[in-house]
Amino acid sequence: MSIFDWLADKPDAAPLKKGEYEKAAAKILRKAGESSRKSDRARTAWLYQMASVLARRAKRWDDSVKYALQSAACSETDGKLFNAGWSYRSAAIASKEKRDYKGAVEYALKASTSFMLSKSGYAAKWCYQLAAKACELDGDAEKAIELHKKACSIEEDDETEHEIERLKYVVMHPTVDQYADKSEVLEYDPVRFEVVVENHSGDVLRDIVVGDKDAKITHEIAELKPGEVKIFSYETIGKLGYMHSPYELVTWKNHKGKELDMELEPASVLARPRIQVNSYVSPDPVVNKESELVVLVKNLSSAPLLDVKIGMDFPEYVQAKRSSPDSFKSIAPGEELGTDFKITPTVLGMQRVARGAVVMQDEKGNEFREELRGISADVLEKPHPERKAYAKKEDYRLEKKHFDTSITAYPISESRYVELSNRYWNQQRGYTLKGTGPDVVVNHVEENCKDMAPVSRHDFAAERMLMYSFKLGEAHDMLTVIVKQDEGFVHLILKLYSDSKEKLVPTLERISKLIRYTIDTETDAKEVEKVEIKKIINIVDSVVQRSKIASGGDEGEVTDKETKIKDSVVQRTDV
């Protein structure tokens, strides 16, 4: 094996045999002396570097350091800083091997300086890493972190970052854990992150700051004694997608007053989109007769929902076919889109006619799934006869009195009304009346809603809009009433918003029945049909735009007895 094989410095090379080192070293040093006398500094430096590596392979650490420093001196005199850097690196490696860690750090830093001056950043980075390892072996983990950070300042890499994080757990540091109170919430629901700071070290830690990397949200602890624990929390409102705790970094000072920092393990909560899914069957299902099942999805969140798919399954006793698209590229905030199916039930009685799910994504690609409960209907043998009267007048007055005493006015501004309408669950009812006028209908609406807080009223040439807010039990509700005159008919539309999904439909049913009853029984009005609503209220910065309401059918013919909401029912701009 030649001397050059040994100088290759391969880790798996066999050790030198007895006497080989002395013989080879003497030969190299003799040649180095000759080169020095001839003032050939470049060759002299190279020969001393060979001698240093040879000595290190023979585990002659002192010789290796001595020859490396002689090589470095020659290269510096010759102005070859890159070569000087490699010589200082050899001295650092030999010092580290002989456990002279302070010497290893000194020579590694000299090597880094030489490499930086010769514009060789990669080599300088390697020497900073070498110095950091020597510091760690010498018990100075804090200095090791500092040197690893210098290496990362030249170029970041995962391995060095990992070393930094590992060393942070070696030095005395506060232990910081953070938790979210829930794993999932609906958008706009409250979210709370709890942070626990504890000192597991044997020394006092001072000037602890837990916060984000931009220091916009921080919590400070002046002093934390050994074993002491501090707890604090941060509360916010759910925003669509994954929400992360703002606390990313902890900084502190050790007993020497040196500031250190450590990244924190993240805590996160998934905020699901707030949507409302409505469905209805029209007309009332009759055995072996075709009806229409409509499924509507409204986006009550603050951001668009993308790639929305409505998937429905039907039991064997219900024949079904889709009659409109069941997937949408996006549904904007406040927008409601849906699909419909032609269904033919083959079995009588109350039964589940469908079930399914809505699958969607947010703008960051997070996928969500909303299961739809089984949609049930009472399948009749023949169509239900039209019904006119619902109760006697005295029954109506008792019902109205009981309902009125449960309502509490809840005053809010119109802008607040618009804001909440984007968040609350909603449902609507519509009727067409003849034999009465819009002002008469409005008077009856105001009479039935007198216990509610009036928000605003807008009068147009052929339509009126009234807005109310109130509380019913623990639920907060808002009611929009539209009264529109069109070719001798008066259309009445009631839309209720509520923060209680369970109480939404029952409350609207009671309100609509009471208003309809008083109009029917105390005037000459006659219900003609329920309204087919193409568009309803569009409010942008509290400016009411006129709604378009059609009663359906060709030449005024009544074609549908149920409220139908097609395509985009509500299109509202965020406020």
C-alpha positions as a Python dict, from the first residue, in 0.01 Angstrom:
ca = {
    (1, 'M'): (0, 0, 0),
    (2, 'S'): (146, 336, -101),
    (3, 'I'): (169, 647, 114),
    (4, 'F'): (-99, 809, -105),
    (5, 'D'): (-348, 543, -1),
    (6, 'W'): (-290, 644, 359),
    (7, 'L'): (-316, 1010, 275),
    (8, 'A'): (-656, 946, 116),
    (9, 'D'): (-774, 931, 479),
    (10, 'K'): (-1028, 652, 422),
    (11, 'P'): (-1211, 550, 742),
    (12, 'D'): (-1185, 177, 662),
    (13, 'A'): (-808, 181, 590),
    (14, 'A'): (-589, -58, 792),
    (15, 'P'): (-354, 95, 1055),
    (16, 'L'): (10, 155, 971),
    (17, 'K'): (248, -123, 1061),
    (18, 'K'): (515, -69, 1321),
    (19, 'G'): (791, 156, 1197),
    (20, 'E'): (609, 259, 878),
    (21, 'Y'): (502, 598, 1016),
    (22, 'E'): (852, 702, 1123),
    (23, 'K'): (1000, 600, 790),
    (24, 'A'): (732, 771, 579),
    (25, 'A'): (725, 1086, 795),
    (26, 'A'): (1105, 1126, 779),
    (27, 'K'): (1092, 1105, 399),
    (28, 'I'): (815, 1367, 372),
    (29, 'L'): (983, 1607, 617),
    (30, 'R'): (1315, 1574, 431),
    (31, 'K'): (1147, 1677, 109),
    (32, 'A'): (966, 1960, 288),
    (33, 'G'): (1301, 2092, 414),
    (34, 'E'): (1442, 2088, 62),
    (35, 'S'): (1141, 2278, -74),
    (36, 'S'): (1168, 2535, 205),
    (37, 'R'): (1532, 2603, 128),
    (38, 'K'): (1436, 2660, -234),
    (39, 'S'): (1160, 2903, -115),
    (40, 'D'): (895, 2682, -281),
    (41, 'R'): (630, 2763, -22),
    (42, 'A'): (344, 2598, -211),
    (43, 'R'): (521, 2261, -226),
    (44, 'T'): (643, 2299, 133),
    (45, 'A'): (288, 2361, 255),
    (46, 'W'): (159, 2061, 61),
    (47, 'L'): (428, 1830, 207),
    (48, 'Y'): (360, 1946, 565),
    (49, 'Q'): (-11, 1886, 505),
    (50, 'M'): (72, 1531, 388),
    (51, 'A'): (279, 1480, 702),
    (52, 'S'): (-10, 1605, 918),
    (53, 'V'): (-258, 1366, 764),
    (54, 'L'): (-8, 1080, 791),
    (55, 'A'): (45, 1153, 1161),
    (56, 'R'): (-327, 1166, 1220),
    (57, 'R'): (-370, 826, 1053),
    (58, 'A'): (-101, 694, 1283),
    (59, 'K'): (-280, 856, 1580),
    (60, 'R'): (16, 1082, 1649),
    (61, 'W'): (-210, 1376, 1737),
    (62, 'D'): (58, 1620, 1853),
    (63, 'D'): (262, 1562, 1536),
    (64, 'S'): (-48, 1604, 1322),
    (65, 'V'): (-132, 1941, 1481),
    (66, 'K'): (232, 2062, 1455),
    (67, 'Y'): (269, 1974, 1087),
    (68, 'A'): (-76, 2118, 1002),
    (69, 'L'): (13, 2453, 1160),
    (70, 'Q'): (345, 2458, 971),
    (71, 'S'): (153, 2396, 648),
    (72, 'A'): (-94, 2673, 731),
    (73, 'A'): (190, 2920, 798),
    (74, 'C'): (348, 2846, 460),
    (75, 'S'): (18, 2886, 275),
    (76, 'E'): (-63, 3215, 451),
    (77, 'T'): (282, 3351, 365),
    (78, 'D'): (224, 3245, 6),
    (79, 'G'): (-122, 3412, 7),
    (80, 'K'): (-304, 3080, -49),
    (81, 'L'): (-588, 3120, 205),
    (82, 'F'): (-789, 2825, 78),
    (83, 'N'): (-491, 2591, 136),
    (84, 'A'): (-436, 2750, 478),
    (85, 'G'): (-797, 2669, 562),
    (86, 'W'): (-748, 2302, 487),
    (87, 'S'): (-436, 2295, 705),
    (88, 'Y'): (-616, 2457, 999),
    (89, 'R'): (-898, 2206, 948),
    (90, 'S'): (-644, 1921, 980),
    (91, 'A'): (-517, 2075, 1306),
    (92, 'A'): (-875, 2099, 1435),
    (93, 'I'): (-952, 1736, 1350),
    (94, 'A'): (-635, 1613, 1522),
    (95, 'S'): (-705, 1829, 1830),
    (96, 'K'): (-1059, 1694, 1854),
    (97, 'E'): (-929, 1338, 1829),
    (98, 'K'): (-683, 1396, 2112),
    (99, 'R'): (-971, 1553, 2313),
    (100, 'D'): (-824, 1899, 2309),
    (101, 'Y'): (-1167, 2049, 2238),
    (102, 'K'): (-1070, 2410, 2299),
    (103, 'G'): (-784, 2372, 2052),
    (104, 'A'): (-1019, 2206, 1803),
    (105, 'V'): (-1260, 2503, 1825),
    (106, 'E'): (-973, 2753, 1786),
    (107, 'Y'): (-830, 2588, 1473),
    (108, 'A'): (-1173, 2516, 1320),
    (109, 'L'): (-1267, 2885, 1351),
    (110, 'K'): (-933, 2987, 1194),
    (111, 'A'): (-1012, 2748, 910),
    (112, 'S'): (-1359, 2904, 870),
    (113, 'T'): (-1207, 3251, 851),
    (114, 'S'): (-956, 3143, 585),
    (115, 'F'): (-1227, 2974, 379),
    (116, 'M'): (-1459, 3275, 402),
    (117, 'L'): (-1177, 3506, 289),
    (118, 'S'): (-1116, 3276, -6),
    (119, 'K'): (-1493, 3285, -81),
    (120, 'S'): (-1546, 2916, -13),
    (121, 'G'): (-1866, 2917, 189),
    (122, 'Y'): (-1924, 2543, 184),
    (123, 'A'): (-1582, 2471, 339),
    (124, 'A'): (-1642, 2741, 603),
    (125, 'K'): (-1976, 2579, 687),
    (126, 'W'): (-1809, 2241, 742),
    (127, 'C'): (-1557, 2400, 979),
    (128, 'Y'): (-1831, 2575, 1181),
    (129, 'Q'): (-1999, 2237, 1218),
    (130, 'L'): (-1666, 2086, 1331),
    (131, 'A'): (-1622, 2360, 1590),
    (132, 'A'): (-1983, 2310, 1708),
    (133, 'K'): (-1922, 1938, 1762),
    (134, 'A'): (-1606, 2012, 1962),
    (135, 'C'): (-1800, 2262, 2179),
    (136, 'E'): (-2069, 2003, 2248),
    (137, 'L'): (-1805, 1746, 2349),
    (138, 'D'): (-1654, 2010, 2575),
    (139, 'G'): (-1990, 2055, 2749),
    (140, 'D'): (-2075, 2396, 2601),
    (141, 'A'): (-2401, 2317, 2419),
    (142, 'E'): (-2498, 2684, 2405),
    (143, 'K'): (-2180, 2771, 2211),
    (144, 'A'): (-2241, 2468, 1989),
    (145, 'I'): (-2588, 2603, 1901),
    (146, 'E'): (-2437, 2940, 1814),
    (147, 'L'): (-2181, 2780, 1580),
    (148, 'H'): (-2441, 2559, 1411),
    (149, 'K'): (-2648, 2871, 1348),
    (150, 'K'): (-2346, 3031, 1179),
    (151, 'A'): (-2324, 2723, 958),
    (152, 'C'): (-2694, 2761, 872),
    (153, 'S'): (-2643, 3129, 793),
    (154, 'I'): (-2419, 3017, 503),
    (155, 'E'): (-2672, 2760, 384),
    (156, 'E'): (-2960, 2592, 567),
    (157, 'D'): (-2992, 2217, 571),
    (158, 'D'): (-3217, 1976, 758),
    (159, 'E'): (-2934, 1792, 933),
    (160, 'T'): (-2788, 2106, 1092),
    (161, 'E'): (-3134, 2234, 1187),
    (162, 'H'): (-3197, 1901, 1356),
    (163, 'E'): (-2870, 1934, 1549),
    (164, 'I'): (-2970, 2281, 1669),
    (165, 'E'): (-3308, 2160, 1793),
    (166, 'R'): (-3147, 1858, 1961),
    (167, 'L'): (-2894, 2075, 2144),
    (168, 'K'): (-3163, 2310, 2268),
    (169, 'Y'): (-3292, 2023, 2479),
    (170, 'V'): (-2943, 1972, 2623),
    (171, 'V'): (-2908, 2324, 2763),
    (172, 'M'): (-3117, 2446, 3055),
    (173, 'H'): (-3447, 2559, 2903),
    (174, 'P'): (-3815, 2606, 2987),
    (175, 'T'): (-4049, 2326, 2883),
    (176, 'V'): (-4338, 2465, 2682),
    (177, 'D'): (-4643, 2257, 2588),
    (178, 'Q'): (-4949, 2391, 2412),
    (179, 'Y'): (-5290, 2236, 2354),
    (180, 'A'): (-5613, 2326, 2175),
    (181, 'D'): (-5939, 2282, 2365),
    (182, 'K'): (-6097, 2106, 2063),
    (183, 'S'): (-5962, 1915, 1765),
    (184, 'E'): (-6236, 2046, 1532),
    (185, 'V'): (-6477, 2341, 1534),
    (186, 'L'): (-6717, 2506, 1294),
    (187, 'E'): (-6600, 2833, 1141),
    (188, 'Y'): (-6681, 3133, 1367),
    (189, 'D'): (-6689, 2909, 1677),
    (190, 'P'): (-6451, 3006, 1962),
    (191, 'V'): (-6108, 2839, 1975),
    (192, 'R'): (-5879, 2843, 2278),
    (193, 'F'): (-5511, 2745, 2289),
    (194, 'E'): (-5361, 2676, 2634),
    (195, 'V'): (-4987, 2713, 2690),
    (196, 'V'): (-4803, 2554, 2987),
    (197, 'V'): (-4451, 2680, 3070),
    (198, 'E'): (-4246, 2481, 3325),
    (199, 'N'): (-3885, 2498, 3445),
    (200, 'H'): (-3742, 2145, 3470),
    (201, 'S'): (-3384, 2268, 3505),
    (202, 'G'): (-3194, 2322, 3828),
    (203, 'D'): (-3143, 2694, 3773),
    (204, 'V'): (-3360, 3006, 3756),
    (205, 'L'): (-3461, 3102, 3402),
    (206, 'R'): (-3524, 3470, 3333),
    (207, 'D'): (-3686, 3692, 3072),
    (208, 'I'): (-3890, 3414, 2915),
    (209, 'V'): (-4094, 3524, 2612),
    (210, 'V'): (-4339, 3288, 2439),
    (211, 'G'): (-4482, 3418, 2112),
    (212, 'D'): (-4482, 3422, 1736),
    (213, 'K'): (-4168, 3478, 1534),
    (214, 'D'): (-4272, 3834, 1446),
    (215, 'A'): (-4333, 3919, 1815),
    (216, 'K'): (-4689, 4036, 1741),
    (217, 'I'): (-4844, 3806, 2003),
    (218, 'T'): (-4629, 3742, 2310),
    (219, 'H'): (-4650, 3640, 2672),
    (220, 'E'): (-4364, 3733, 2905),
    (221, 'I'): (-4243, 3569, 3228),
    (222, 'A'): (-3981, 3770, 3416),
    (223, 'E'): (-3855, 3478, 3626),
    (224, 'L'): (-3928, 3107, 3647),
    (225, 'K'): (-3781, 2915, 3939),
    (226, 'P'): (-3690, 2545, 3921),
    (227, 'G'): (-4010, 2336, 3922),
    (228, 'E'): (-4235, 2642, 3878),
    (229, 'V'): (-4523, 2633, 3626),
    (230, 'K'): (-4703, 2918, 3447),
    (231, 'I'): (-5022, 2869, 3244),
    (232, 'F'): (-5189, 3111, 3005),
    (233, 'S'): (-5428, 3090, 2711),
    (234, 'Y'): (-5506, 3256, 2381),
    (235, 'E'): (-5862, 3274, 2245),
    (236, 'T'): (-5970, 3343, 1890),
    (237, 'I'): (-6248, 3267, 1641),
    (238, 'G'): (-6238, 2970, 1406),
    (239, 'K'): (-6133, 3046, 1048),
    (240, 'L'): (-6184, 2799, 766),
    (241, 'G'): (-5911, 2533, 742),
    (242, 'Y'): (-5635, 2441, 985),
    (243, 'M'): (-5575, 2702, 1255),
    (244, 'H'): (-5241, 2699, 1431),
    (245, 'S'): (-5149, 2840, 1769),
    (246, 'P'): (-4970, 3174, 1730),
    (247, 'Y'): (-4701, 3060, 1972),
    (248, 'E'): (-4406, 2937, 1765),
    (249, 'L'): (-4096, 3038, 1962),
    (250, 'V'): (-3970, 3066, 2321),
    (251, 'T'): (-3671, 3281, 2416),
    (252, 'W'): (-3503, 3299, 2757),
    (253, 'K'): (-3181, 3395, 2933),
    (254, 'N'): (-2956, 3157, 3124),
    (255, 'H'): (-2761, 3231, 3442),
    (256, 'K'): (-2490, 3403, 3234),
    (257, 'G'): (-2742, 3641, 3080),
    (258, 'K'): (-2708, 3480, 2739),
    (259, 'E'): (-3028, 3477, 2532),
    (260, 'L'): (-3135, 3145, 2381),
    (261, 'D'): (-3435, 3043, 2177),
    (262, 'M'): (-3620, 2726, 2086),
    (263, 'E'): (-3900, 2652, 1839),
    (264, 'L'): (-4223, 2509, 1981),
    (265, 'E'): (-4421, 2205, 1877),
    (266, 'P'): (-4728, 2341, 1693),
    (267, 'A'): (-5087, 2300, 1810),
    (268, 'S'): (-5366, 2313, 1553),
    (269, 'V'): (-5744, 2298, 1518),
    (270, 'L'): (-5946, 2217, 1206),
    (271, 'A'): (-6221, 2473, 1144),
    (272, 'R'): (-6487, 2310, 928),
    (273, 'P'): (-6700, 2513, 686),
    (274, 'R'): (-7034, 2628, 816),
    (275, 'I'): (-7292, 2515, 563),
    (276, 'Q'): (-7666, 2469, 565),
    (277, 'V'): (-7827, 2181, 380),
    (278, 'N'): (-8201, 2199, 310),
    (279, 'S'): (-8413, 1942, 131),
    (280, 'Y'): (-8777, 1899, 44),
    (281, 'V'): (-9002, 1681, -171),
    (282, 'S'): (-9256, 1851, -398),
    (283, 'P'): (-9537, 1779, -449),
    (284, 'D'): (-9623, 1556, -153),
    (285, 'P'): (-9500, 1208, -252),
    (286, 'V'): (-9769, 970, -377),
    (287, 'V'): (-9707, 601, -431),
    (288, 'N'): (-9603, 521, -789),
    (289, 'K'): (-9620, 893, -879),
    (290, 'E'): (-9321, 1108, -966),
    (291, 'S'): (-9214, 1389, -731),
    (292, 'E'): (-8911, 1613, -712),
    (293, 'L'): (-8650, 1588, -435),
    (294, 'V'): (-8449, 1911, -405),
    (295, 'V'): (-8123, 1930, -204),
    (296, 'L'): (-7977, 2278, -140),
    (297, 'V'): (-7636, 2365, 0),
    (298, 'K'): (-7573, 2716, 132),
    (299, 'N'): (-7224, 2840, 213),
    (300, 'L'): (-7237, 3024, 546),
    (301, 'S'): (-6858, 3047, 567),
    (302, 'S'): (-6629, 3341, 491),
    (303, 'A'): (-6452, 3182, 193),
    (304, 'P'): (-6557, 2997, -122),
    (305, 'L'): (-6614, 2622, -109),
    (306, 'L'): (-6456, 2443, -405),
    (307, 'D'): (-6527, 2120, -591),
    (308, 'V'): (-6859, 2070, -409),
    (309, 'K'): (-7029, 1735, -476),
    (310, 'I'): (-7373, 1629, -353),
    (311, 'G'): (-7390, 1251, -342),
    (312, 'M'): (-7726, 1081, -276),
    (313, 'D'): (-7821, 715, -223),
    (314, 'F'): (-8176, 586, -257),
    (315, 'P'): (-8331, 267, -113),
    (316, 'E'): (-8456, -7, -342),
    (317, 'Y'): (-8820, 98, -297),
    (318, 'V'): (-8754, 447, -438),
    (319, 'Q'): (-8686, 488, -809),
    (320, 'A'): (-8468, 795, -870),
    (321, 'K'): (-8288, 979, -1148),
    (322, 'R'): (-8088, 1298, -1132),
    (323, 'S'): (-8234, 1585, -1336),
    (324, 'S'): (-7969, 1856, -1276),
    (325, 'P'): (-7593, 1873, -1202),
    (326, 'D'): (-7492, 1750, -857),
    (327, 'S'): (-7142, 1903, -848),
    (328, 'F'): (-7026, 2266, -852),
    (329, 'K'): (-6688, 2421, -916),
    (330, 'S'): (-6743, 2662, -628),
    (331, 'I'): (-7007, 2806, -396),
    (332, 'A'): (-6935, 3164, -291),
    (333, 'P'): (-6994, 3292, 65),
    (334, 'G'): (-7367, 3347, 113),
    (335, 'E'): (-7450, 3158, -209),
    (336, 'E'): (-7689, 2864, -220),
    (337, 'L'): (-7680, 2602, -495),
    (338, 'G'): (-7854, 2271, -526),
    (339, 'T'): (-7960, 1974, -731),
    (340, 'D'): (-8286, 1789, -782),
    (341, 'F'): (-8389, 1431, -846),
    (342, 'K'): (-8703, 1283, -991),
    (343, 'I'): (-8818, 1019, -742),
    (344, 'T'): (-9100, 765, -756),
    (345, 'P'): (-9173, 588, -425),
    (346, 'T'): (-9325, 240, -450),
    (347, 'V'): (-9415, 182, -83),
    (348, 'L'): (-9679, 359, 129),
    (349, 'G'): (-9623, 528, 465),
    (350, 'M'): (-9355, 728, 644),
    (351, 'Q'): (-9016, 621, 513),
    (352, 'R'): (-8661, 728, 434),
    (353, 'V'): (-8647, 827, 69),
    (354, 'A'): (-8278, 921, 49),
    (355, 'R'): (-7954, 976, 233),
    (356, 'G'): (-7616, 1113, 126),
    (357, 'A'): (-7326, 1347, 187),
    (358, 'V'): (-7177, 1675, 66),
    (359, 'V'): (-6803, 1668, -7),
    (360, 'M'): (-6609, 1994, -57),
    (361, 'Q'): (-6269, 2162, -31),
    (362, 'D'): (-6142, 2496, 91),
    (363, 'E'): (-5898, 2716, -100),
    (364, 'K'): (-5599, 2541, 60),
    (365, 'G'): (-5712, 2197, -55),
    (366, 'N'): (-5842, 2072, 281),
    (367, 'E'): (-6129, 1830, 220),
    (368, 'F'): (-6449, 1822, 426),
    (369, 'R'): (-6746, 1589, 432),
    (370, 'E'): (-7091, 1671, 568),
    (371, 'E'): (-7315, 1369, 618),
    (372, 'L'): (-7683, 1421, 532),
    (373, 'R'): (-7928, 1260, 766),
    (374, 'G'): (-8187, 1035, 612),
    (375, 'I'): (-8448, 1238, 424),
    (376, 'S'): (-8791, 1107, 517),
    (377, 'A'): (-9137, 1165, 374),
    (378, 'D'): (-9490, 1036, 424),
    (379, 'V'): (-9582, 860, 99),
    (380, 'L'): (-9958, 891, 38),
    (381, 'E'): (-10198, 674, -156),
    (382, 'K'): (-10340, 977, -340),
    (383, 'P'): (-10271, 1354, -342),
    (384, 'H'): (-10359, 1544, -27),
    (385, 'P'): (-10662, 1773, -68),
    (386, 'E'): (-10594, 2147, -48),
    (387, 'R'): (-10641, 2289, 300),
    (388, 'K'): (-10768, 2637, 373),
    (389, 'A'): (-10857, 2688, 740),
    (390, 'Y'): (-10604, 2584, 1004),
    (391, 'A'): (-10778, 2675, 1329),
    (392, 'K'): (-11064, 2866, 1476),
    (393, 'K'): (-11006, 3230, 1556),
    (394, 'E'): (-11003, 3168, 1933),
    (395, 'D'): (-10745, 2893, 1886),
    (396, 'Y'): (-10533, 3130, 1681),
    (397, 'R'): (-10549, 3401, 1947),
    (398, 'L'): (-10443, 3156, 2222),
    (399, 'E'): (-10155, 3028, 2008),
    (400, 'K'): (-10048, 3383, 1919),
    (401, 'K'): (-10063, 3495, 2283),
    (402, 'H'): (-9850, 3201, 2394),
    (403, 'F'): (-9600, 3263, 2115),
    (404, 'D'): (-9580, 3640, 2175),
    (405, 'T'): (-9504, 3598, 2546),
    (406, 'S'): (-9203, 3381, 2455),
    (407, 'I'): (-9046, 3643, 2225),
    (408, 'T'): (-8796, 3900, 2353),
    (409, 'A'): (-8689, 4197, 2143),
    (410, 'Y'): (-8319, 4186, 2053),
    (411, 'P'): (-8222, 4520, 1891),
    (412, 'I'): (-7932, 4516, 1643),
    (413, 'S'): (-7813, 4745, 1363),
    (414, 'E'): (-7882, 4672, 996),
    (415, 'S'): (-7512, 4617, 928),
    (416, 'R'): (-7500, 4364, 1212),
    (417, 'Y'): (-7809, 4199, 1065),
    (418, 'V'): (-7636, 4160, 729),
    (419, 'E'): (-7321, 4023, 896),
    (420, 'L'): (-7511, 3763, 1098),
    (421, 'S'): (-7721, 3657, 798),
    (422, 'N'): (-7400, 3520, 646),
    (423, 'R'): (-7343, 3300, 951),
    (424, 'Y'): (-7683, 3189, 1074),
    (425, 'W'): (-7886, 2894, 955),
    (426, 'N'): (-8184, 3003, 747),
    (427, 'Q'): (-8514, 2879, 610),
    (428, 'Q'): (-8797, 3045, 417),
    (429, 'R'): (-9168, 3021, 334),
    (430, 'G'): (-9367, 3191, 61),
    (431, 'Y'): (-9735, 3245, -25),
    (432, 'T'): (-9938, 3417, -294),
    (433, 'L'): (-10264, 3586, -188),
    (434, 'K'): (-10548, 3749, -379),
    (435, 'G'): (-10823, 3978, -257),
    (436, 'T'): (-10595, 4197, -48),
    (437, 'G'): (-10334, 4472, -90),
    (438, 'P'): (-9969, 4506, 11),
    (439, 'D'): (-10032, 4772, 276),
    (440, 'V'): (-10297, 4553, 443),
    (441, 'V'): (-10058, 4259, 446),
    (442, 'V'): (-9778, 4477, 586),
    (443, 'N'): (-10008, 4598, 866),
    (444, 'H'): (-10085, 4239, 963),
    (445, 'V'): (-9713, 4151, 954),
    (446, 'E'): (-9631, 4446, 1183),
    (447, 'E'): (-9910, 4344, 1420),
    (448, 'N'): (-9782, 3986, 1446),
    (449, 'C'): (-9419, 4102, 1485),
    (450, 'K'): (-9477, 4384, 1733),
    (451, 'D'): (-9288, 4201, 2011),
    (452, 'M'): (-8978, 4177, 1791),
    (453, 'A'): (-8718, 4452, 1754),
    (454, 'P'): (-8759, 4632, 1417),
    (455, 'V'): (-8423, 4660, 1237),
    (456, 'S'): (-8524, 4846, 920),
    (457, 'R'): (-8794, 4889, 659),
    (458, 'H'): (-8754, 4959, 287),
    (459, 'D'): (-9050, 5065, 69),
    (460, 'F'): (-9039, 5038, -309),
    (461, 'A'): (-9304, 5103, -572),
    (462, 'A'): (-9448, 4751, -568),
    (463, 'E'): (-9281, 4583, -273),
    (464, 'R'): (-9197, 4626, 92),
    (465, 'M'): (-8917, 4474, 296),
    (466, 'L'): (-8922, 4453, 678),
    (467, 'M'): (-8643, 4323, 898),
    (468, 'Y'): (-8676, 4215, 1263),
    (469, 'S'): (-8452, 4064, 1531),
    (470, 'F'): (-8556, 3881, 1847),
    (471, 'K'): (-8475, 3608, 2096),
    (472, 'L'): (-8689, 3301, 2146),
    (473, 'G'): (-8561, 3113, 2449),
    (474, 'E'): (-8183, 3081, 2409),
    (475, 'A'): (-8194, 3119, 2030),
    (476, 'H'): (-8112, 3446, 1851),
    (477, 'D'): (-8333, 3496, 1545),
    (478, 'M'): (-8374, 3744, 1260),
    (479, 'L'): (-8671, 3769, 1024),
    (480, 'T'): (-8689, 3923, 676),
    (481, 'V'): (-9038, 3978, 534),
    (482, 'I'): (-9098, 4065, 168),
    (483, 'V'): (-9441, 4183, 49),
    (484, 'K'): (-9464, 4224, -330),
    (485, 'Q'): (-9759, 4316, -549),
    (486, 'D'): (-9772, 4166, -897),
    (487, 'E'): (-10069, 4169, -1139),
    (488, 'G'): (-10341, 4169, -874),
    (489, 'F'): (-10168, 3920, -646),
    (490, 'V'): (-9969, 3984, -330),
    (491, 'H'): (-9665, 3764, -271),
    (492, 'L'): (-9555, 3717, 91),
    (493, 'I'): (-9209, 3575, 162),
    (494, 'L'): (-9075, 3507, 512),
    (495, 'K'): (-8709, 3421, 567),
    (496, 'L'): (-8587, 3334, 916),
    (497, 'Y'): (-8222, 3330, 1029),
    (498, 'S'): (-8126, 3160, 1355),
    (499, 'D'): (-7815, 3051, 1545),
    (500, 'S'): (-8008, 2738, 1649),
    (501, 'K'): (-8038, 2486, 1367),
    (502, 'E'): (-8281, 2270, 1567),
    (503, 'K'): (-8529, 2552, 1639),
    (504, 'L'): (-8510, 2716, 1296),
    (505, 'V'): (-8787, 2527, 1115),
    (506, 'P'): (-9035, 2505, 1408),
    (507, 'T'): (-9002, 2878, 1477),
    (508, 'L'): (-9055, 2973, 1112),
    (509, 'E'): (-9356, 2739, 1090),
    (510, 'R'): (-9521, 2910, 1386),
    (511, 'I'): (-9452, 3260, 1259),
    (512, 'S'): (-9570, 3186, 905),
    (513, 'K'): (-9888, 3013, 1021),
    (514, 'L'): (-9977, 3300, 1254),
    (515, 'I'): (-9920, 3569, 991),
    (516, 'R'): (-10100, 3372, 720),
    (517, 'Y'): (-10392, 3294, 946),
    (518, 'T'): (-10457, 3652, 1052),
    (519, 'I'): (-10441, 3767, 688),
    (520, 'D'): (-10674, 3489, 568),
    (521, 'T'): (-10933, 3520, 844),
    (522, 'E'): (-10939, 3895, 909),
    (523, 'T'): (-10941, 4007, 542),
    (524, 'D'): (-11094, 3878, 222),
    (525, 'A'): (-10763, 3737, 112),
    (526, 'K'): (-10743, 3385, -24),
    (527, 'E'): (-10427, 3180, -53),
    (528, 'V'): (-10371, 3092, -417),
    (529, 'E'): (-10037, 2913, -410),
    (530, 'K'): (-9702, 2904, -245),
    (531, 'V'): (-9441, 3119, -413),
    (532, 'E'): (-9172, 2991, -645),
    (533, 'I'): (-8879, 3215, -558),
    (534, 'K'): (-8611, 3268, -821),
    (535, 'K'): (-8414, 3527, -627),
    (536, 'I'): (-8457, 3682, -289),
    (537, 'I'): (-8285, 3967, -103),
    (538, 'N'): (-7940, 4078, -210),
    (539, 'I'): (-7790, 4320, 41),
    (540, 'V'): (-7456, 4488, -25),
    (541, 'D'): (-7335, 4740, 237),
    (542, 'S'): (-7696, 4781, 358),
    (543, 'V'): (-7825, 4880, 12),
    (544, 'V'): (-8132, 4675, -73),
    (545, 'Q'): (-8156, 4560, -430),
    (546, 'R'): (-8494, 4470, -570),
    (547, 'S'): (-8589, 4104, -559),
    (548, 'K'): (-8740, 3914, -850),
    (549, 'I'): (-9031, 3689, -757),
    (550, 'A'): (-9221, 3470, -1002),
    (551, 'S'): (-9532, 3263, -937),
    (552, 'G'): (-9445, 2994, -1196),
    (553, 'G'): (-9635, 2829, -1478),
    (554, 'D'): (-9734, 2940, -1826),
    (555, 'E'): (-9981, 3229, -1851),
    (556, 'G'): (-10036, 3237, -1475),
    (557, 'E'): (-10116, 2868, -1445),
    (558, 'V'): (-10040, 2724, -1102),
    (559, 'T'): (-9776, 2453, -1148),
    (560, 'D'): (-9630, 2395, -802),
    (561, 'K'): (-9771, 2409, -452),
    (562, 'E'): (-9440, 2406, -265),
    (563, 'T'): (-9164, 2662, -222),
    (564, 'K'): (-8893, 2591, -483),
    (565, 'I'): (-8551, 2752, -475),
    (566, 'K'): (-8355, 2699, -794),
    (567, 'D'): (-7992, 2761, -876),
    (568, 'S'): (-7844, 3044, -670),
    (569, 'V'): (-8111, 3156, -426),
    (570, 'V'): (-7916, 3403, -219),
    (571, 'Q'): (-7614, 3589, -346),
    (572, 'R'): (-7468, 3815, -84),
    (573, 'T'): (-7144, 4010, -64),
    (574, 'D'): (-6935, 3972, 252),
    (575, 'V'): (-6949, 4265, 489),
}
